[in-house]
Amino acid sequence: MASAPAIPSDDTIVAVSTPPGRGGIGIVRLSGAEARAIAEPMLRLRHPLAPSQARFAEVLDGATGEVLDEAVVTFFAAPHSYTTEDVVEIAAHGSPVLLEYLVRRALEGGARLAAPGEFTQRAFLAGRLDLTQAEAVHDLIESSTLHQARVAAQQLGGALSRRIAPTKDSLIALIGTLEAGVDFAEDDIDVLPTPKILARIDEMHEPLAALESTFGYGRVVRDGFTMAIVGRPNAGKSSLFNRLVERDRAIVTATPGTTRDLVTERVSLNGIPVDLVDTAGLRPATDEAESIGIAKSREAMADADLVLLVVDATAPPHPEDEATIAALVTRPMLIALNKCDLDGGSARVASNISPGISPGGASREHEVIRTSALTGEGIRALREAILRLVSSGAPASESALVTNLRQQQAISSSLAALALAREAASSGIPHEMVLLDLYEALRSLDALTGATTTDDILNLIFSRFCIGK
């Protein structure tokens, strides 16, 4: 288990655990050995606090002894609490003044104001959660879609840890076997022949590689992605943007070049957050404002995870569209043939859209979807195509996903160490040297779950939490 961080961890902490602002209910949480002793003088209880039971109480004014509010107080005795310490939660009316007063009274009683994420950090340090589960707490709080919440809940339930456990057990068993062989080296006993060592390393490599491959999709689920909508003026970019947003967010007129600046809106596609970016039309600029807008469009196109090129299906093929396709030949991109409801539409133009050729001669076919921003034709197919493209690396089961870079790097480091161990074993290098690489692979897996993690990493992770959690 990781060593304790720089902040004290043996005192009693207090914080408001509900969001800032006014509400029907506000909760003040205390955790630590003195939680009950600090909370009780602040309250007039009708019945003594009892473990895992709610009690009606009156909040007292420390200066006058008058009743300020009525509250429900719940006591969780150690180790049967979120932090594994004694925890008291005071659920009062959600007045910021009242909640601040309760916190101030607790501080006067000997508590300390909790640091961001300190309640969850204490749960981690006590072994109630591993690091992947602690990270999932933050992801669950930050969820903006139900799908994100479901994935975070699975991680909080230990899905990723359970996925890692068999591989870690196999790695420990292999290390133990080779260590035994080193101990009996003088007796010339080969406890495990090289082919079996290689086979066992390969068995561990396969599930780890499969897990690492979920990172692309896991990151999309956790963080969402950005899609830039680009194309020539009057191709219907803003109209298509409004269709995807499902409201009139961008200004639409018959005059080409209406959009001069970037317009951004977040939507949910099948539970995945998407930042849609409507851009200025790509053409030679007619004035300084349009020139700046086009420059921003190209920046948005370069920064986006996915590009949607909107082509006017009623107009002849244009070199600007071909240039955009060629520039994005290696990038994830979809092509929307818009205005397909009008005569002379998509069938004629679609045949003239090439996949794009890069300077090196490489080409890539991009999916073409017929759409009409006016009638809504093809919008569902467009949404499905977007999801197919961003979910191309999705595993058959989402029970365990690698959702952040720290997790991916830990697994990648373990895989690299296993590869070195395999190379060493196949080259006939003594088992003592093979063990060095195997121990490095084990350290990386331990870092994934937090069994061996530096204080700097812990403080970085928990500093992103809200105070009170």
C-alpha positions as a printed Julia matrix, in Angstrom:
469×3 Matrix{Float64}:
   0.0     0.0     0.0
   1.23    3.49   -0.79
   2.69    5.56    2.03
   0.6     8.38    3.47
   0.66   11.74    1.69
   2.1    14.92    3.19
  -1.26   16.05    4.62
  -2.02   14.7     8.12
  -4.19   11.58    8.05
  -4.7    10.84   11.77
  -6.92   13.81   12.61
 -10.63   14.46   12.09
 -11.64   16.26    8.9
 -14.81   18.12    7.97
 -16.32   19.5     4.76
 -19.6    20.27    3.04
 -20.25   17.25    0.81
 -23.05   18.71   -1.3
 -22.54   21.1    -4.26
 -22.08   24.84   -3.6
 -25.21   26.95   -3.6
 -28.66   26.71   -2.08
 -30.7    23.53   -2.01
 -33.3    21.61   -0.09
 -30.65   19.55    1.69
 -27.01   20.17    2.51
 -24.67   17.63    4.08
 -21.72   18.29    6.36
 -19.45   15.27    6.72
 -16.9    14.55    9.46
 -14.43   11.66    9.4
 -11.93   10.62   12.04
 -11.6     9.3    15.54
 -13.16   12.44   17.07
 -16.02   12.82   14.56
 -18.73   11.84   17.02
 -17.26   13.82   19.92
 -17.04   16.94   17.77
 -20.52   16.62   16.24
 -22.58   15.86   19.34
 -22.1    19.25   21.13
 -23.37   21.01   17.99
 -26.68   19.13   18.15
 -29.6    18.37   20.41
 -30.3    14.69   19.79
 -33.57   13.03   20.74
 -31.8     9.66   20.84
 -28.08    8.86   21.1
 -26.18    8.26   17.89
 -26.01    4.58   16.93
 -24.01    2.92   14.15
 -25.67    2.98   10.72
 -28.83    4.61   12.05
 -30.31    8.02   11.28
 -31.26   10.27   14.18
 -33.4    13.4    14.29
 -31.52   16.36   15.77
 -31.75   20.11   16.24
 -28.83   22.3    15.21
 -27.95   24.67   18.06
 -26.62   28.2    17.96
 -23.4    28.01   19.95
 -23.75   31.6    21.13
 -27.37   31.55   22.39
 -28.27   27.88   22.61
 -31.29   28.55   20.39
 -32.36   26.11   17.67
 -31.14   27.13   14.2
 -32.4    24.19   12.17
 -33.61   20.61   12.24
 -31.38   17.91   10.79
 -31.02   14.18   10.25
 -27.72   12.84   11.55
 -26.22    9.49   10.57
 -23.29    7.86   12.35
 -21.1     5.23   10.67
 -18.78    3.49   13.11
 -15.31    2.37   12.01
 -14.53    0.32   10.03
 -17.98    0.21    8.43
 -17.85    3.58    6.69
 -16.65    5.09    3.43
 -13.29    6.08    4.92
 -13.18    3.1     7.36
 -13.03    5.72   10.15
 -15.85    7.02   12.35
 -18.01    9.18   10.07
 -20.84   11.55   11.0
 -23.06   13.09    8.31
 -25.33   15.99    9.23
 -28.11   16.51    6.68
 -29.56   19.97    7.31
 -31.37   22.46    5.11
 -29.15   23.59    2.25
 -28.5    27.17    3.29
 -24.84   28.08    2.58
 -24.78   30.21    5.74
 -26.01   27.33    7.91
 -23.64   24.79    6.37
 -20.7    27.15    6.76
 -21.69   27.65   10.39
 -21.71   23.87   11.0
 -18.26   23.56    9.46
 -16.99   26.46   11.57
 -18.36   24.85   14.74
 -16.63   21.59   13.81
 -13.34   23.44   13.27
 -13.71   25.06   16.67
 -14.29   21.59   18.11
 -10.93   20.35   16.81
 -11.61   19.19   13.27
  -9.59   20.23   10.23
 -10.99   21.34    6.87
 -10.7    18.42    4.44
  -8.47   18.75    1.37
  -9.94   18.01   -2.07
 -10.64   14.28   -2.34
  -9.36   13.56    1.16
 -12.32   11.38    2.18
 -11.71    9.13   -0.83
  -7.95    9.28   -0.29
  -8.44    7.96    3.23
 -10.6     5.15    1.85
  -7.77    4.29   -0.54
  -5.03    4.45    2.08
  -7.11    2.23    4.36
  -7.41   -0.39    1.59
 -11.15   -0.03    1.09
 -10.61    1.09   -2.52
  -7.74    0.52   -4.9
  -6.51    3.36   -7.09
  -8.6     2.44  -10.14
 -11.71    2.47   -7.95
 -10.74    5.81   -6.41
 -10.34    7.28   -9.89
 -13.77    5.88  -10.76
 -15.3     7.87   -7.89
 -14.11   11.07   -9.58
 -15.31    9.85  -12.98
 -18.74    9.04  -11.56
 -19.08   12.51  -10.06
 -17.97   14.13  -13.32
 -20.28   12.0   -15.51
 -22.42   14.04  -17.88
 -24.23   11.07  -19.47
 -25.81    7.91  -18.09
 -23.44    5.77  -20.16
 -20.44    7.46  -18.54
 -22.0     6.88  -15.13
 -22.53    3.19  -15.88
 -18.92    2.69  -16.97
 -17.64    4.58  -13.91
 -19.89    2.48  -11.64
 -18.43   -0.7   -13.12
 -14.9     0.59  -12.47
 -15.91    1.6    -8.94
 -17.14   -1.96   -8.42
 -13.63   -3.2    -9.21
 -14.11   -4.35  -12.82
 -10.64   -3.24  -13.91
  -8.97   -4.67  -10.82
 -10.67   -8.04  -11.34
  -9.56   -8.05  -14.97
  -5.95   -7.5   -13.91
  -5.94   -9.93  -10.97
  -5.48  -13.26  -12.86
  -2.55  -11.89  -14.85
  -0.95  -10.48  -11.73
  -1.38  -13.82   -9.93
   0.23  -15.64  -12.87
   3.13  -13.18  -12.86
   3.69  -13.64   -9.13
   3.57  -17.44   -9.56
   6.17  -17.29  -12.35
   8.43  -15.06  -10.27
   8.11  -17.44   -7.33
   9.0   -20.44   -9.49
  12.06  -18.76  -10.99
  13.21  -17.53   -7.57
  13.01  -21.11   -6.34
  15.1   -22.19   -9.3
  17.74  -19.59   -8.47
  17.86  -20.86   -4.89
  18.53  -24.43   -6.13
  20.94  -23.41   -8.88
  23.86  -25.16   -7.16
  21.96  -28.45   -7.36
  21.69  -28.04  -11.15
  17.9   -28.27  -11.01
  16.03  -26.62  -13.89
  12.67  -25.9   -12.25
  11.13  -24.48  -15.43
  12.44  -25.04  -18.96
  12.71  -22.04  -21.3
   9.76  -23.04  -23.58
   7.45  -23.11  -20.56
   8.73  -19.73  -19.36
   8.02  -18.24  -22.8
   4.58  -19.83  -22.91
   3.64  -18.39  -19.52
   4.88  -14.93  -20.49
   2.8   -15.14  -23.68
  -0.25  -16.13  -21.65
   0.15  -13.0   -19.55
   0.85  -10.76  -22.52
  -2.38  -11.55  -24.36
  -4.93  -10.32  -21.77
  -2.85   -7.26  -20.94
  -2.58   -6.31  -24.62
  -6.33   -6.79  -25.03
  -6.97   -4.57  -22.03
  -4.61   -1.86  -23.27
  -6.42   -1.84  -26.61
  -9.57   -0.59  -24.85
  -7.87    2.71  -24.02
  -8.94    4.51  -27.2
 -12.6     3.78  -26.62
 -12.35    4.13  -22.84
 -10.9     7.62  -23.17
 -13.7     8.59  -25.55
 -16.31    7.34  -23.08
 -14.66    9.17  -20.17
 -13.71   12.45  -21.86
 -15.85   12.56  -25.01
 -14.49   13.8   -28.31
 -14.53   16.86  -30.57
 -15.99   16.9   -34.07
 -15.32   19.84  -36.37
 -17.92   20.49  -39.07
 -16.12   21.98  -42.07
 -16.83   22.72  -45.71
 -17.42   25.47  -48.21
 -19.75   28.41  -47.51
 -23.46   27.65  -47.93
 -22.95   23.88  -47.96
 -25.29   23.66  -44.97
 -22.75   23.27  -42.14
 -24.66   25.41  -39.67
 -28.0    23.82  -40.61
 -26.49   20.35  -40.1
 -24.94   21.53  -36.83
 -28.38   22.69  -35.64
 -29.88   19.33  -36.63
 -27.29   17.45  -34.57
 -27.73   19.82  -31.63
 -31.53   19.61  -32.09
 -32.06   23.34  -31.71
 -31.24   26.56  -33.59
 -27.84   27.18  -32.04
 -26.01   28.58  -35.09
 -27.26   31.42  -37.3
 -28.41   30.22  -40.71
 -29.04   32.51  -43.69
 -29.0    32.16  -47.46
 -25.97   34.46  -47.63
 -22.71   32.51  -47.94
 -20.17   33.14  -45.19
 -22.62   33.84  -42.34
 -20.48   31.94  -39.81
 -17.35   33.95  -39.01
 -16.38   32.48  -35.65
 -16.42   29.01  -34.1
 -19.7    27.9   -32.53
 -19.38   25.03  -30.06
 -22.07   22.91  -28.4
 -21.88   19.69  -26.37
 -24.34   16.9   -27.19
 -24.64   13.23  -26.28
 -24.49   10.49  -28.9
 -25.56    7.19  -27.37
 -24.17    8.31  -24.03
 -20.85    9.62  -25.39
 -20.27   13.38  -25.0
 -19.46   15.16  -28.25
 -18.28   18.75  -28.64
 -19.61   19.86  -32.03
 -17.76   22.78  -33.62
 -19.39   24.77  -36.42
 -16.77   26.58  -38.47
 -16.47   29.33  -41.03
 -16.72   28.28  -44.68
 -13.47   27.37  -46.41
 -12.82   29.73  -49.33
 -10.53   32.67  -50.23
 -11.36   35.33  -47.63
 -13.15   38.5   -48.69
 -12.23   40.59  -45.62
 -10.11   40.48  -42.47
 -12.87   39.1   -40.24
 -13.54   36.21  -42.59
  -9.8    35.56  -42.9
  -9.53   35.19  -39.13
 -12.6    32.93  -39.09
 -11.15   30.66  -41.77
  -7.86   30.45  -39.87
  -9.81   29.37  -36.78
 -11.65   26.8   -38.9
  -8.38   25.23  -39.98
  -7.14   25.21  -36.38
 -10.37   23.51  -35.25
 -10.0    20.98  -38.06
  -6.43   20.21  -36.94
  -7.38   19.87  -33.26
 -10.57   17.81  -33.72
 -10.72   14.09  -33.02
 -13.12   13.7   -35.96
 -13.89   15.91  -38.98
 -17.25   16.07  -40.76
 -16.85   17.51  -44.25
 -20.14   18.92  -45.53
 -20.45   18.98  -49.32
 -23.26   20.69  -51.25
 -24.87   17.87  -53.24
 -26.48   20.35  -55.65
 -23.24   22.05  -56.7
 -20.51   20.8   -59.03
 -17.44   19.25  -57.36
 -15.13   21.94  -56.02
 -11.31   21.87  -55.65
 -11.64   23.16  -52.06
 -13.51   19.98  -51.05
 -10.93   17.81  -52.8
  -8.12   19.73  -51.06
  -9.77   19.19  -47.66
 -10.15   15.46  -48.31
  -6.53   15.19  -49.43
  -5.31   17.1   -46.36
  -7.23   14.78  -44.03
  -6.52   11.52  -45.81
  -4.99    9.91  -42.7
  -7.44   11.45  -40.23
 -10.82   10.14  -39.04
 -13.33   11.87  -41.3
 -16.87   11.53  -42.6
 -18.38   13.21  -45.65
 -21.96   14.48  -45.55
 -23.54   15.09  -48.96
 -26.02   17.69  -47.82
 -29.15   19.06  -49.58
 -29.81   15.61  -51.03
 -33.53   16.43  -51.03
 -33.04   18.83  -53.93
 -33.0    17.88  -57.62
 -29.65   17.07  -59.17
 -28.45   15.76  -55.81
 -26.11   13.27  -54.34
 -25.91   10.44  -56.85
 -24.21   12.65  -59.45
 -21.86   14.37  -57.02
 -20.97   11.32  -54.95
 -19.25    9.68  -57.89
 -16.97   12.7   -58.22
 -15.71   12.66  -54.62
 -12.4    10.85  -54.41
 -11.05    9.36  -51.18
  -8.17   11.85  -51.31
  -4.53   11.27  -52.13
  -1.73   12.25  -49.8
   1.62   13.53  -51.14
   3.11   10.14  -50.4
   0.47    8.41  -52.49
  -1.47    6.81  -49.62
  -5.26    6.88  -49.85
  -8.11    6.24  -47.47
 -11.77    5.71  -48.17
 -14.05    7.96  -46.14
 -17.68    7.03  -45.52
 -20.16    9.22  -47.42
 -23.63    9.84  -45.94
 -26.49   11.49  -47.82
 -28.16   14.09  -45.62
 -30.71   16.86  -45.73
 -30.54   19.39  -42.93
 -33.88   20.74  -44.13
 -35.91   17.51  -43.96
 -33.8    15.52  -41.51
 -33.08   12.78  -44.05
 -29.88   10.91  -43.24
 -29.36   12.54  -39.81
 -29.89    9.26  -37.98
 -27.49    7.5   -40.37
 -24.97   10.29  -39.78
 -25.17    9.86  -36.01
 -24.7     6.11  -36.41
 -21.7     6.64  -38.68
 -20.1     9.01  -36.16
 -20.54    6.44  -33.4
 -19.14    3.65  -35.57
 -16.03    5.67  -36.26
 -15.3     6.68  -32.66
 -16.29    3.27  -31.28
 -14.2     1.24  -33.71
 -11.96    0.03  -30.86
 -14.8    -0.76  -28.47
 -14.5    -4.18  -26.81
 -17.27   -6.75  -26.97
 -17.88   -6.16  -23.26
 -17.45   -2.84  -21.47
 -17.12   -4.45  -18.06
 -13.49   -3.25  -17.82
 -12.04   -0.32  -19.74
  -8.78    1.58  -19.51
 -10.11    5.11  -19.24
  -7.13    7.37  -18.53
  -3.52    7.85  -19.56
  -2.08    6.83  -16.19
  -3.74    3.43  -16.43
  -2.67    2.98  -20.05
   0.95    3.86  -19.28
   1.06    1.4   -16.38
  -0.2    -1.44  -18.58
   2.1    -0.4   -21.42
   5.09   -0.43  -19.07
   4.14   -3.89  -17.84
   3.86   -5.16  -21.42
   7.25   -3.68  -22.3
   8.85   -5.37  -19.29
   7.27   -8.71  -20.21
   8.63   -8.33  -23.75
  12.13   -7.76  -22.34
  11.74  -10.78  -20.06
  10.69  -12.93  -23.01
  13.66  -11.74  -25.06
  16.03  -12.44  -22.18
  14.6   -15.92  -21.54
  14.72  -16.89  -25.23
  18.36  -15.72  -25.42
  19.39  -18.06  -22.64
  20.19  -15.24  -20.2
  20.34  -16.43  -16.57
  17.06  -16.43  -14.71
  18.31  -13.75  -12.29
  18.24  -11.26  -15.19
  14.86  -12.46  -16.42
  13.52  -11.88  -12.92
  14.54   -8.22  -13.05
  12.2    -7.65  -15.98
   9.42   -9.7   -14.41
   9.65   -7.66  -11.21
   9.43   -4.48  -13.3
   6.26   -5.82  -14.95
   4.83   -6.53  -11.5
   5.72   -3.03  -10.24
   3.85   -1.53  -13.18
   0.73   -3.56  -12.38
   1.04   -2.55   -8.74
   1.2     1.09   -9.82
  -2.03    0.58  -11.78
  -3.99   -0.44   -8.69
  -2.02    1.72   -6.27
  -0.16   -0.99   -4.37
   3.06    0.93   -5.08
   2.4     4.56   -5.97
   4.38    7.69   -5.14
   2.91   10.47   -3.03
   3.24   12.88   -5.97
   0.97   10.72   -8.12
  -1.54   10.29   -5.29
  -1.69   14.01   -4.61
  -2.11   14.74   -8.32
  -4.99   12.27   -8.61
  -6.89   13.35   -5.51
  -6.34   17.09   -6.01
  -8.77   16.9    -8.95
 -11.59   15.79   -6.63
 -14.11   18.2    -5.15
 -13.82   19.1    -1.46
 -16.16   16.89    0.54
 -15.48   13.73   -1.48
